[in-house]
Amino acid sequence: PVLLEDVRTVEGLKEVFDTGSWPSSSLYAKTEWLDQNKETAGKLAKAIKRTLEFIDGHSGEEIAAKMPEKFAGGDKELYAKVIEDLKKTLSKDGSFTEDGAQAVLKTQRVANPEVGDKDIKLEDTYTNEFVK
C-alpha cells in the first residue's frame, strides 16, 4: 500500500488541511430529534466530554492498558504510541472548531458523491450547544 497523506498527527493535519483538529468522533442526530430530546442530547454530549477529559488526562500507555487486548493488534507499545499521537488531534472539551469542520467537509466533497460540490452551510450542520 502507498501512503498518500498521514493525518493521524497534528503536523499531518496542518499540512493537508491547515488545521490541528479533526472532529472524527461525534454524535449524529437530526434537528427534529435534537429539538425534542435536548436533555438526552445534553447527557450524551456530557459523556463524550468526560471521555475526552479522561483521554486528555491520561497517557497513551494508561489508556491502552484499560482497552481490550485485541485492540492493540498484538503490539501494545505501538498501540499506546498511536493513542498518544492521536490525543493531540482530539478536542479537549468536545467542541468543534470551524477549521476542523471545514477539513471534514473538504474530505466529504472528495469521498462522498452525495456531497460533491453542493452548496452547504457548514454552520447549519453542527452545534457546540450541548458541550457547553
N, CA, C and O atoms as a GROMACS GRO file, in nm:
protein
  528
    1PRO      N    1   0.082  -0.120   0.000
    1PRO     CA    2   0.000   0.000   0.000
    1PRO      C    3   0.087   0.126   0.000
    1PRO      O    4   0.195   0.129   0.058
    2VAL      N    5   0.037   0.228  -0.065
    2VAL     CA    6   0.106   0.355  -0.074
    2VAL      C    7   0.034   0.455   0.016
    2VAL      O    8  -0.088   0.472   0.007
    3LEU      N    9   0.109   0.521   0.103
    3LEU     CA   10   0.053   0.622   0.193
    3LEU      C   11   0.050   0.755   0.119
    3LEU      O   12   0.156   0.809   0.085
    4LEU      N   13  -0.069   0.809   0.095
    4LEU     CA   14  -0.082   0.936   0.024
    4LEU      C   15  -0.062   1.054   0.118
    4LEU      O   16   0.015   1.145   0.088
    5GLU      N   17  -0.131   1.051   0.229
    5GLU     CA   18  -0.120   1.157   0.330
    5GLU      C   19  -0.138   1.093   0.467
    5GLU      O   20  -0.211   0.995   0.480
    6ASP      N   21  -0.073   1.148   0.568
    6ASP     CA   22  -0.087   1.096   0.704
    6ASP      C   23  -0.148   1.205   0.791
    6ASP      O   24  -0.080   1.300   0.830
    7VAL      N   25  -0.275   1.191   0.820
    7VAL     CA   26  -0.345   1.292   0.901
    7VAL      C   27  -0.372   1.241   1.042
    7VAL      O   28  -0.465   1.286   1.109
    8ARG      N   29  -0.289   1.147   1.088
    8ARG     CA   30  -0.304   1.097   1.225
    8ARG      C   31  -0.232   1.183   1.326
    8ARG      O   32  -0.242   1.159   1.447
    9THR      N   33  -0.160   1.283   1.281
    9THR     CA   34  -0.085   1.372   1.370
    9THR      C   35  -0.127   1.516   1.345
    9THR      O   36  -0.183   1.549   1.240
   10VAL      N   37  -0.098   1.602   1.441
   10VAL     CA   38  -0.126   1.744   1.425
   10VAL      C   39  -0.050   1.799   1.304
   10VAL      O   40  -0.103   1.877   1.226
   11GLU      N   41   0.075   1.757   1.290
   11GLU     CA   42   0.156   1.805   1.179
   11GLU      C   43   0.094   1.766   1.045
   11GLU      O   44   0.086   1.847   0.953
   12GLY      N   45   0.049   1.640   1.035
   12GLY     CA   46  -0.014   1.593   0.913
   12GLY      C   47  -0.143   1.666   0.883
   12GLY      O   48  -0.170   1.700   0.768
   13LEU      N   49  -0.223   1.690   0.986
   13LEU     CA   50  -0.348   1.766   0.968
   13LEU      C   51  -0.319   1.906   0.919
   13LEU      O   52  -0.387   1.957   0.829
   14LYS      N   53  -0.219   1.969   0.978
   14LYS     CA   54  -0.185   2.106   0.936
   14LYS      C   55  -0.135   2.109   0.792
   14LYS      O   56  -0.168   2.200   0.716
   15GLU      N   57  -0.056   2.009   0.756
   15GLU     CA   58  -0.003   2.004   0.620
   15GLU      C   59  -0.114   1.984   0.517
   15GLU      O   60  -0.114   2.050   0.413
   16VAL      N   61  -0.206   1.894   0.545
   16VAL     CA   62  -0.310   1.859   0.447
   16VAL      C   63  -0.430   1.953   0.453
   16VAL      O   64  -0.481   1.994   0.349
   17PHE      N   65  -0.474   1.989   0.575
   17PHE     CA   66  -0.600   2.063   0.591
   17PHE      C   67  -0.584   2.201   0.655
   17PHE      O   68  -0.682   2.273   0.672
   18ASP      N   69  -0.461   2.238   0.691
   18ASP     CA   70  -0.436   2.367   0.754
   18ASP      C   71  -0.512   2.380   0.887
   18ASP      O   72  -0.562   2.488   0.919
   19THR      N   73  -0.521   2.271   0.961
   19THR     CA   74  -0.585   2.271   1.092
   19THR      C   75  -0.517   2.167   1.179
   19THR      O   76  -0.460   2.070   1.129
   20GLY      N   77  -0.523   2.186   1.309
   20GLY     CA   78  -0.467   2.088   1.402
   20GLY      C   79  -0.574   2.001   1.463
   20GLY      O   80  -0.545   1.918   1.549
   21SER      N   81  -0.699   2.019   1.421
   21SER     CA   82  -0.807   1.940   1.479
   21SER      C   83  -0.886   1.870   1.371
   21SER      O   84  -0.892   1.915   1.256
   22TRP      N   85  -0.946   1.759   1.408
   22TRP     CA   86  -1.027   1.681   1.316
   22TRP      C   87  -1.142   1.620   1.397
   22TRP      O   88  -1.120   1.527   1.475
   23PRO      N   89  -1.262   1.672   1.380
   23PRO     CA   90  -1.375   1.619   1.458
   23PRO      C   91  -1.416   1.480   1.408
   23PRO      O   92  -1.515   1.464   1.337
   24SER      N   93  -1.338   1.381   1.447
   24SER     CA   94  -1.362   1.246   1.396
   24SER      C   95  -1.463   1.168   1.478
   24SER      O   96  -1.531   1.080   1.425
   25SER      N   97  -1.473   1.198   1.603
   25SER     CA   98  -1.570   1.129   1.688
   25SER      C   99  -1.681   1.226   1.722
   25SER      O  100  -1.658   1.330   1.784
   26SER      N  101  -1.800   1.192   1.680
   26SER     CA  102  -1.911   1.282   1.707
   26SER      C  103  -2.040   1.202   1.714
   26SER      O  104  -2.046   1.085   1.678
   27LEU      N  105  -2.141   1.269   1.763
   27LEU     CA  106  -2.274   1.211   1.768
   27LEU      C  107  -2.358   1.276   1.660
   27LEU      O  108  -2.357   1.398   1.645
   28TYR      N  109  -2.429   1.196   1.585
   28TYR     CA  110  -2.513   1.246   1.478
   28TYR      C  111  -2.659   1.238   1.519
   28TYR      O  112  -2.702   1.141   1.581
   29ALA      N  113  -2.735   1.342   1.485
   29ALA     CA  114  -2.879   1.341   1.511
   29ALA      C  115  -2.946   1.438   1.416
   29ALA      O  116  -2.887   1.536   1.371
   30LYS      N  117  -3.071   1.409   1.386
   30LYS     CA  118  -3.150   1.501   1.305
   30LYS      C  119  -3.195   1.616   1.395
   30LYS      O  120  -3.215   1.599   1.515
   31THR      N  121  -3.210   1.732   1.334
   31THR     CA  122  -3.251   1.852   1.408
   31THR      C  123  -3.381   1.828   1.482
   31THR      O  124  -3.396   1.871   1.597
   32GLU      N  125  -3.475   1.759   1.418
   32GLU     CA  126  -3.605   1.733   1.481
   32GLU      C  127  -3.586   1.654   1.611
   32GLU      O  128  -3.652   1.682   1.711
   33TRP      N  129  -3.497   1.555   1.608
   33TRP     CA  130  -3.473   1.474   1.728
   33TRP      C  131  -3.411   1.561   1.837
   33TRP      O  132  -3.451   1.554   1.953
   34LEU      N  133  -3.312   1.642   1.800
   34LEU     CA  134  -3.248   1.730   1.898
   34LEU      C  135  -3.348   1.824   1.962
   34LEU      O  136  -3.346   1.846   2.083
   35ASP      N  137  -3.435   1.880   1.880
   35ASP     CA  138  -3.536   1.973   1.932
   35ASP      C  139  -3.627   1.905   2.034
   35ASP      O  140  -3.673   1.969   2.128
   36GLN      N  141  -3.653   1.777   2.015
   36GLN     CA  142  -3.744   1.704   2.104
   36GLN      C  143  -3.673   1.633   2.219
   36GLN      O  144  -3.740   1.585   2.311
   37ASN      N  145  -3.541   1.626   2.216
   37ASN     CA  146  -3.466   1.548   2.315
   37ASN      C  147  -3.343   1.622   2.367
   37ASN      O  148  -3.235   1.564   2.376
   38LYS      N  149  -3.359   1.748   2.399
   38LYS     CA  150  -3.244   1.830   2.442
   38LYS      C  151  -3.175   1.772   2.566
   38LYS      O  152  -3.052   1.773   2.575
   39GLU      N  153  -3.253   1.723   2.661
   39GLU     CA  154  -3.194   1.669   2.784
   39GLU      C  155  -3.109   1.544   2.753
   39GLU      O  156  -2.997   1.531   2.803
   40THR      N  157  -3.162   1.456   2.672
   40THR     CA  158  -3.087   1.336   2.634
   40THR      C  159  -2.962   1.374   2.555
   40THR      O  160  -2.854   1.319   2.580
   41ALA      N  161  -2.976   1.466   2.462
   41ALA     CA  162  -2.860   1.511   2.384
   41ALA      C  163  -2.753   1.570   2.476
   41ALA      O  164  -2.634   1.546   2.457
   42GLY      N  165  -2.796   1.646   2.575
   42GLY     CA  166  -2.702   1.704   2.670
   42GLY      C  167  -2.628   1.598   2.749
   42GLY      O  168  -2.508   1.611   2.774
   43LYS      N  169  -2.698   1.493   2.789
   43LYS     CA  170  -2.635   1.383   2.864
   43LYS      C  171  -2.535   1.308   2.776
   43LYS      O  172  -2.427   1.271   2.823
   44LEU      N  173  -2.571   1.284   2.651
   44LEU     CA  174  -2.478   1.218   2.559
   44LEU      C  175  -2.354   1.303   2.536
   44LEU      O  176  -2.242   1.252   2.537
   45ALA      N  177  -2.373   1.432   2.517
   45ALA     CA  178  -2.260   1.523   2.497
   45ALA      C  179  -2.172   1.528   2.622
   45ALA      O  180  -2.049   1.534   2.611
   46LYS      N  181  -2.233   1.524   2.739
   46LYS     CA  182  -2.156   1.524   2.863
   46LYS      C  183  -2.070   1.398   2.873
   46LYS      O  184  -1.956   1.405   2.919
   47ALA      N  185  -2.123   1.284   2.830
   47ALA     CA  186  -2.046   1.160   2.833
   47ALA      C  187  -1.925   1.169   2.740
   47ALA      O  188  -1.816   1.126   2.776
   48ILE      N  189  -1.945   1.224   2.621
   48ILE     CA  190  -1.834   1.241   2.527
   48ILE      C  191  -1.730   1.338   2.585
   48ILE      O  192  -1.610   1.313   2.579
   49LYS      N  193  -1.779   1.446   2.642
   49LYS     CA  194  -1.689   1.547   2.700
   49LYS      C  195  -1.606   1.486   2.814
   49LYS      O  196  -1.486   1.511   2.824
   50ARG      N  197  -1.670   1.407   2.898
   50ARG     CA  198  -1.597   1.343   3.009
   50ARG      C  199  -1.496   1.242   2.956
   50ARG      O  200  -1.387   1.228   3.013
   51THR      N  201  -1.531   1.172   2.849
   51THR     CA  202  -1.438   1.078   2.788
   51THR      C  203  -1.315   1.151   2.734
   51THR      O  204  -1.202   1.107   2.755
   52LEU      N  205  -1.338   1.263   2.666
   52LEU     CA  206  -1.226   1.342   2.613
   52LEU      C  207  -1.139   1.397   2.726
   52LEU      O  208  -1.017   1.404   2.712
   53GLU      N  209  -1.201   1.436   2.836
   53GLU     CA  210  -1.124   1.485   2.951
   53GLU      C  211  -1.040   1.372   3.010
   53GLU      O  212  -0.926   1.394   3.051
   54PHE      N  213  -1.096   1.251   3.014
   54PHE     CA  214  -1.020   1.136   3.062
   54PHE      C  215  -0.900   1.111   2.971
   54PHE      O  216  -0.788   1.093   3.018
   55ILE      N  217  -0.925   1.110   2.841
   55ILE     CA  218  -0.818   1.088   2.745
   55ILE      C  219  -0.708   1.192   2.762
   55ILE      O  220  -0.589   1.159   2.763
   56ASP      N  221  -0.748   1.319   2.775
   56ASP     CA  222  -0.651   1.427   2.789
   56ASP      C  223  -0.568   1.413   2.917
   56ASP      O  224  -0.452   1.452   2.921
   57GLY      N  225  -0.629   1.357   3.020
   57GLY     CA  226  -0.562   1.347   3.150
   57GLY      C  227  -0.483   1.219   3.173
   57GLY      O  228  -0.429   1.199   3.281
   58HIS      N  229  -0.475   1.133   3.072
   58HIS     CA  230  -0.404   1.007   3.087
   58HIS      C  231  -0.312   0.983   2.968
   58HIS      O  232  -0.337   1.030   2.858
   59SER      N  233  -0.206   0.911   2.994
   59SER     CA  234  -0.109   0.882   2.887
   59SER      C  235  -0.164   0.774   2.794
   59SER      O  236  -0.259   0.703   2.826
   60GLY      N  237  -0.102   0.765   2.678
   60GLY     CA  238  -0.137   0.659   2.584
   60GLY      C  239  -0.120   0.522   2.646
   60GLY      O  240  -0.201   0.432   2.621
   61GLU      N  241  -0.016   0.504   2.726
   61GLU     CA  242   0.007   0.376   2.794
   61GLU      C  243  -0.105   0.345   2.892
   61GLU      O  244  -0.153   0.232   2.898
   62GLU      N  245  -0.147   0.445   2.969
   62GLU     CA  246  -0.255   0.423   3.066
   62GLU      C  247  -0.386   0.386   2.996
   62GLU      O  248  -0.459   0.298   3.042
   63ILE      N  249  -0.414   0.453   2.887
   63ILE     CA  250  -0.537   0.425   2.814
   63ILE      C  251  -0.530   0.288   2.749
   63ILE      O  252  -0.625   0.210   2.756
   64ALA      N  253  -0.417   0.256   2.685
   64ALA     CA  254  -0.401   0.126   2.621
   64ALA      C  255  -0.418   0.012   2.722
   64ALA      O  256  -0.473  -0.092   2.689
   65ALA      N  257  -0.371   0.033   2.843
   65ALA     CA  258  -0.380  -0.070   2.946
   65ALA      C  259  -0.526  -0.100   2.984
   65ALA      O  260  -0.556  -0.210   3.031
   66LYS      N  261  -0.615  -0.003   2.965
   66LYS     CA  262  -0.756  -0.021   3.001
   66LYS      C  263  -0.840  -0.076   2.885
   66LYS      O  264  -0.956  -0.114   2.904
   67MET      N  265  -0.782  -0.079   2.767
   67MET     CA  266  -0.856  -0.124   2.648
   67MET      C  267  -0.845  -0.275   2.632
   67MET      O  268  -0.752  -0.337   2.683
   68PRO      N  269  -0.942  -0.336   2.561
   68PRO     CA  270  -0.931  -0.480   2.534
   68PRO      C  271  -0.801  -0.513   2.460
   68PRO      O  272  -0.759  -0.438   2.372
   69GLU      N  273  -0.740  -0.622   2.497
   69GLU     CA  274  -0.611  -0.664   2.440
   69GLU      C  275  -0.614  -0.669   2.287
   69GLU      O  276  -0.516  -0.634   2.222
   70LYS      N  277  -0.726  -0.712   2.230
   70LYS     CA  278  -0.733  -0.728   2.084
   70LYS      C  279  -0.723  -0.593   2.011
   70LYS      O  280  -0.688  -0.590   1.893
   71PHE      N  281  -0.753  -0.482   2.078
   71PHE     CA  282  -0.743  -0.351   2.016
   71PHE      C  283  -0.598  -0.318   1.981
   71PHE      O  284  -0.573  -0.242   1.888
   72ALA      N  285  -0.503  -0.373   2.055
   72ALA     CA  286  -0.361  -0.344   2.035
   72ALA      C  287  -0.306  -0.418   1.914
   72ALA      O  288  -0.195  -0.388   1.870
   73GLY      N  289  -0.378  -0.513   1.859
   73GLY     CA  290  -0.332  -0.586   1.742
   73GLY      C  291  -0.200  -0.657   1.764
   73GLY      O  292  -0.123  -0.677   1.670
   74GLY      N  293  -0.174  -0.696   1.888
   74GLY     CA  294  -0.052  -0.771   1.917
   74GLY      C  295   0.068  -0.685   1.952
   74GLY      O  296   0.175  -0.738   1.982
   75ASP      N  297   0.054  -0.552   1.947
   75ASP     CA  298   0.166  -0.464   1.978
   75ASP      C  299   0.118  -0.350   2.068
   75ASP      O  300   0.083  -0.242   2.021
   76LYS      N  301   0.115  -0.377   2.198
   76LYS     CA  302   0.061  -0.282   2.295
   76LYS      C  303   0.144  -0.153   2.300
   76LYS      O  304   0.089  -0.044   2.320
   77GLU      N  305   0.274  -0.165   2.281
   77GLU     CA  306   0.361  -0.046   2.283
   77GLU      C  307   0.328   0.048   2.166
   77GLU      O  308   0.316   0.169   2.185
   78LEU      N  309   0.313  -0.008   2.047
   78LEU     CA  310   0.275   0.072   1.931
   78LEU      C  311   0.136   0.131   1.948
   78LEU      O  312   0.112   0.247   1.914
   79TYR      N  313   0.044   0.051   2.001
   79TYR     CA  314  -0.092   0.097   2.026
   79TYR      C  315  -0.092   0.218   2.120
   79TYR      O  316  -0.163   0.316   2.096
   80ALA      N  317  -0.013   0.212   2.225
   80ALA     CA  318  -0.002   0.323   2.320
   80ALA      C  319   0.054   0.447   2.252
   80ALA      O  320   0.009   0.559   2.280
   81LYS      N  321   0.151   0.429   2.162
   81LYS     CA  322   0.208   0.543   2.090
   81LYS      C  323   0.105   0.605   1.997
   81LYS      O  324   0.095   0.728   1.989
   82VAL      N  325   0.029   0.523   1.928
   82VAL     CA  326  -0.074   0.574   1.837
   82VAL      C  327  -0.177   0.654   1.918
   82VAL      O  328  -0.219   0.762   1.875
   83ILE      N  329  -0.216   0.602   2.032
   83ILE     CA  330  -0.312   0.676   2.118
   83ILE      C  331  -0.251   0.809   2.159
   83ILE      O  332  -0.318   0.913   2.152
   84GLU      N  333  -0.127   0.808   2.202
   84GLU     CA  334  -0.060   0.931   2.247
   84GLU      C  335  -0.056   1.034   2.134
   84GLU      O  336  -0.081   1.152   2.157
   85ASP      N  337  -0.023   0.990   2.014
   85ASP     CA  338  -0.018   1.081   1.900
   85ASP      C  339  -0.158   1.132   1.864
   85ASP      O  340  -0.176   1.250   1.837
   86LEU      N  341  -0.254   1.043   1.864
   86LEU     CA  342  -0.391   1.079   1.830
   86LEU      C  343  -0.452   1.177   1.930
   86LEU      O  344  -0.532   1.263   1.892
   87LYS      N  345  -0.414   1.165   2.055
   87LYS     CA  346  -0.466   1.256   2.159
   87LYS      C  347  -0.447   1.402   2.121
   87LYS      O  348  -0.531   1.487   2.153
   88LYS      N  349  -0.338   1.432   2.053
   88LYS     CA  350  -0.305   1.570   2.018
   88LYS      C  351  -0.403   1.628   1.916
   88LYS      O  352  -0.412   1.750   1.902
   89THR      N  353  -0.476   1.542   1.845
   89THR     CA  354  -0.569   1.590   1.743
   89THR      C  355  -0.712   1.598   1.793
   89THR      O  356  -0.800   1.648   1.723
   90LEU      N  357  -0.737   1.549   1.914
   90LEU     CA  358  -0.873   1.546   1.968
   90LEU      C  359  -0.910   1.675   2.038
   90LEU      O  360  -0.824   1.744   2.093
   91SER      N  361  -1.037   1.706   2.035
   91SER     CA  362  -1.088   1.820   2.110
   91SER      C  363  -1.069   1.793   2.259
   91SER      O  364  -1.085   1.680   2.304
   92LYS      N  365  -1.035   1.895   2.334
   92LYS     CA  366  -1.018   1.880   2.479
   92LYS      C  367  -1.152   1.887   2.551
   92LYS      O  368  -1.168   1.832   2.660
   93ASP      N  369  -1.250   1.955   2.489
   93ASP     CA  370  -1.377   1.978   2.558
   93ASP      C  371  -1.499   1.931   2.479
   93ASP      O  372  -1.613   1.955   2.520
   94GLY      N  373  -1.477   1.865   2.366
   94GLY     CA  374  -1.588   1.815   2.288
   94GLY      C  375  -1.642   1.910   2.183
   94GLY      O  376  -1.730   1.872   2.106
   95SER      N  377  -1.591   2.031   2.179
   95SER     CA  378  -1.643   2.126   2.082
   95SER      C  379  -1.569   2.116   1.949
   95SER      O  380  -1.452   2.078   1.944
   96PHE      N  381  -1.639   2.149   1.842
   96PHE     CA  382  -1.582   2.152   1.709
   96PHE      C  383  -1.523   2.290   1.684
   96PHE      O  384  -1.573   2.391   1.734
   97THR      N  385  -1.416   2.294   1.605
   97THR     CA  386  -1.364   2.422   1.559
   97THR      C  387  -1.411   2.440   1.415
   97THR      O  388  -1.439   2.342   1.346
   98GLU      N  389  -1.420   2.563   1.372
   98GLU     CA  390  -1.462   2.592   1.235
   98GLU      C  391  -1.366   2.530   1.134
   98GLU      O  392  -1.409   2.471   1.035
   99ASP      N  393  -1.234   2.542   1.160
   99ASP     CA  394  -1.139   2.486   1.065
   99ASP      C  395  -1.142   2.334   1.063
   99ASP      O  396  -1.118   2.273   0.959
  100GLY      N  397  -1.170   2.272   1.178
  100GLY     CA  398  -1.185   2.126   1.180
  100GLY      C  399  -1.306   2.081   1.100
  100GLY      O  400  -1.298   1.984   1.025
  101ALA      N  401  -1.417   2.152   1.117
  101ALA     CA  402  -1.538   2.119   1.040
  101ALA      C  403  -1.514   2.140   0.890
  101ALA      O  404  -1.563   2.062   0.808
  102GLN      N  405  -1.440   2.244   0.854
  102GLN     CA  406  -1.406   2.268   0.714
  102GLN      C  407  -1.323   2.153   0.657
  102GLN      O  408  -1.342   2.113   0.542
  103ALA      N  409  -1.232   2.099   0.738
  103ALA     CA  410  -1.149   1.988   0.693
  103ALA      C  411  -1.234   1.865   0.664
  103ALA      O  412  -1.212   1.795   0.565
  104VAL      N  413  -1.331   1.838   0.749
  104VAL     CA  414  -1.420   1.724   0.727
  104VAL      C  415  -1.502   1.745   0.600
  104VAL      O  416  -1.519   1.652   0.520
  105LEU      N  417  -1.554   1.865   0.581
  105LEU     CA  418  -1.630   1.894   0.460
  105LEU      C  419  -1.544   1.876   0.335
  105LEU      O  420  -1.589   1.820   0.235
  106LYS      N  421  -1.420   1.923   0.341
  106LYS     CA  422  -1.330   1.908   0.227
  106LYS      C  423  -1.312   1.761   0.192
  106LYS      O  424  -1.313   1.724   0.074
  107THR      N  425  -1.295   1.677   0.292
  107THR     CA  426  -1.281   1.534   0.270
  107THR      C  427  -1.408   1.475   0.212
  107THR      O  428  -1.403   1.394   0.119
  108GLN      N  429  -1.523   1.515   0.267
  108GLN     CA  430  -1.650   1.462   0.218
  108GLN      C  431  -1.678   1.502   0.074
  108GLN      O  432  -1.741   1.426   0.000
  109ARG      N  433  -1.632   1.616   0.034
  109ARG     CA  434  -1.652   1.659  -0.105
  109ARG      C  435  -1.582   1.564  -0.202
  109ARG      O  436  -1.627   1.545  -0.315
  110VAL      N  437  -1.471   1.505  -0.158
  110VAL     CA  438  -1.397   1.412  -0.241
  110VAL      C  439  -1.449   1.269  -0.224
  110VAL      O  440  -1.465   1.196  -0.322
  111ALA      N  441  -1.475   1.229  -0.100
  111ALA     CA  442  -1.506   1.090  -0.070
  111ALA      C  443  -1.653   1.052  -0.083
  111ALA      O  444  -1.685   0.934  -0.098
  112ASN      N  445  -1.741   1.148  -0.078
  112ASN     CA  446  -1.884   1.119  -0.075
  112ASN      C  447  -1.952   1.186  -0.195
  112ASN      O  448  -1.972   1.308  -0.195
  113PRO      N  449  -1.988   1.109  -0.296
  113PRO     CA  450  -2.051   1.166  -0.416
  113PRO      C  451  -2.179   1.246  -0.386
  113PRO      O  452  -2.214   1.337  -0.461
  114GLU      N  453  -2.248   1.212  -0.278
  114GLU     CA  454  -2.370   1.284  -0.243
  114GLU      C  455  -2.340   1.428  -0.201
  114GLU      O  456  -2.426   1.516  -0.213
  115VAL      N  457  -2.220   1.452  -0.152
  115VAL     CA  458  -2.182   1.587  -0.108
  115VAL      C  459  -2.130   1.666  -0.228
  115VAL      O  460  -2.179   1.775  -0.258
  116GLY      N  461  -2.030   1.610  -0.295
  116GLY     CA  462  -1.975   1.674  -0.414
  116GLY      C  463  -1.955   1.824  -0.398
  116GLY      O  464  -1.895   1.868  -0.300
  117ASP      N  465  -2.005   1.901  -0.493
  117ASP     CA  466  -1.989   2.046  -0.491
  117ASP      C  467  -2.114   2.118  -0.440
  117ASP      O  468  -2.131   2.237  -0.465
  118LYS      N  469  -2.201   2.046  -0.369
  118LYS     CA  470  -2.324   2.109  -0.320
  118LYS      C  471  -2.292   2.230  -0.232
  118LYS      O  472  -2.190   2.232  -0.162
  119ASP      N  473  -2.379   2.328  -0.237
  119ASP     CA  474  -2.366   2.446  -0.152
  119ASP      C  475  -2.413   2.408  -0.012
  119ASP      O  476  -2.533   2.389   0.011
  120ILE      N  477  -2.321   2.396   0.081
  120ILE     CA  478  -2.352   2.352   0.217
  120ILE      C  479  -2.318   2.463   0.315
  120ILE      O  480  -2.204   2.510   0.319
  121LYS      N  481  -2.416   2.503   0.394
  121LYS     CA  482  -2.391   2.599   0.501
  121LYS      C  483  -2.338   2.520   0.620
  121LYS      O  484  -2.414   2.462   0.697
  122LEU      N  485  -2.207   2.517   0.633
  122LEU     CA  486  -2.143   2.435   0.733
  122LEU      C  487  -2.195   2.462   0.873
  122LEU      O  488  -2.212   2.369   0.953
  123GLU      N  489  -2.221   2.588   0.904
  123GLU     CA  490  -2.269   2.622   1.038
  123GLU      C  491  -2.405   2.562   1.069
  123GLU      O  492  -2.444   2.556   1.186
  124ASP      N  493  -2.477   2.516   0.968
  124ASP     CA  494  -2.606   2.450   0.990
  124ASP      C  495  -2.592   2.301   1.012
  124ASP      O  496  -2.691   2.232   1.038
  125THR      N  497  -2.471   2.248   1.003
  125THR     CA  498  -2.452   2.104   1.010
  125THR      C  499  -2.398   2.054   1.144
  125THR      O  500  -2.393   1.934   1.167
  126TYR      N  501  -2.359   2.144   1.233
  126TYR     CA  502  -2.309   2.101   1.364
  126TYR      C  503  -2.337   2.207   1.469
  126TYR      O  504  -2.364   2.323   1.436
  127THR      N  505  -2.331   2.166   1.594
  127THR     CA  506  -2.350   2.260   1.704
  127THR      C  507  -2.258   2.223   1.820
  127THR      O  508  -2.228   2.106   1.843
  128ASN      N  509  -2.215   2.324   1.891
  128ASN     CA  510  -2.139   2.304   2.015
  128ASN      C  511  -2.228   2.329   2.136
  128ASN      O  512  -2.181   2.328   2.250
  129GLU      N  513  -2.355   2.351   2.112
  129GLU     CA  514  -2.452   2.386   2.217
  129GLU      C  515  -2.450   2.289   2.333
  129GLU      O  516  -2.458   2.331   2.449
  130PHE      N  517  -2.441   2.160   2.306
  130PHE     CA  518  -2.460   2.061   2.411
  130PHE      C  519  -2.334   2.031   2.492
  130PHE      O  520  -2.342   1.962   2.593
  131VAL      N  521  -2.220   2.080   2.449
  131VAL     CA  522  -2.097   2.058   2.527
  131VAL      C  523  -2.060   2.178   2.614
  131VAL      O  524  -1.959   2.177   2.683
  132LYS      N  525  -2.144   2.281   2.610
  132LYS     CA  526  -2.117   2.399   2.692
  132LYS      C  527  -2.170   2.380   2.833
  132LYS      O  528  -2.156   2.470   2.917
   0.00000   0.00000   0.00000
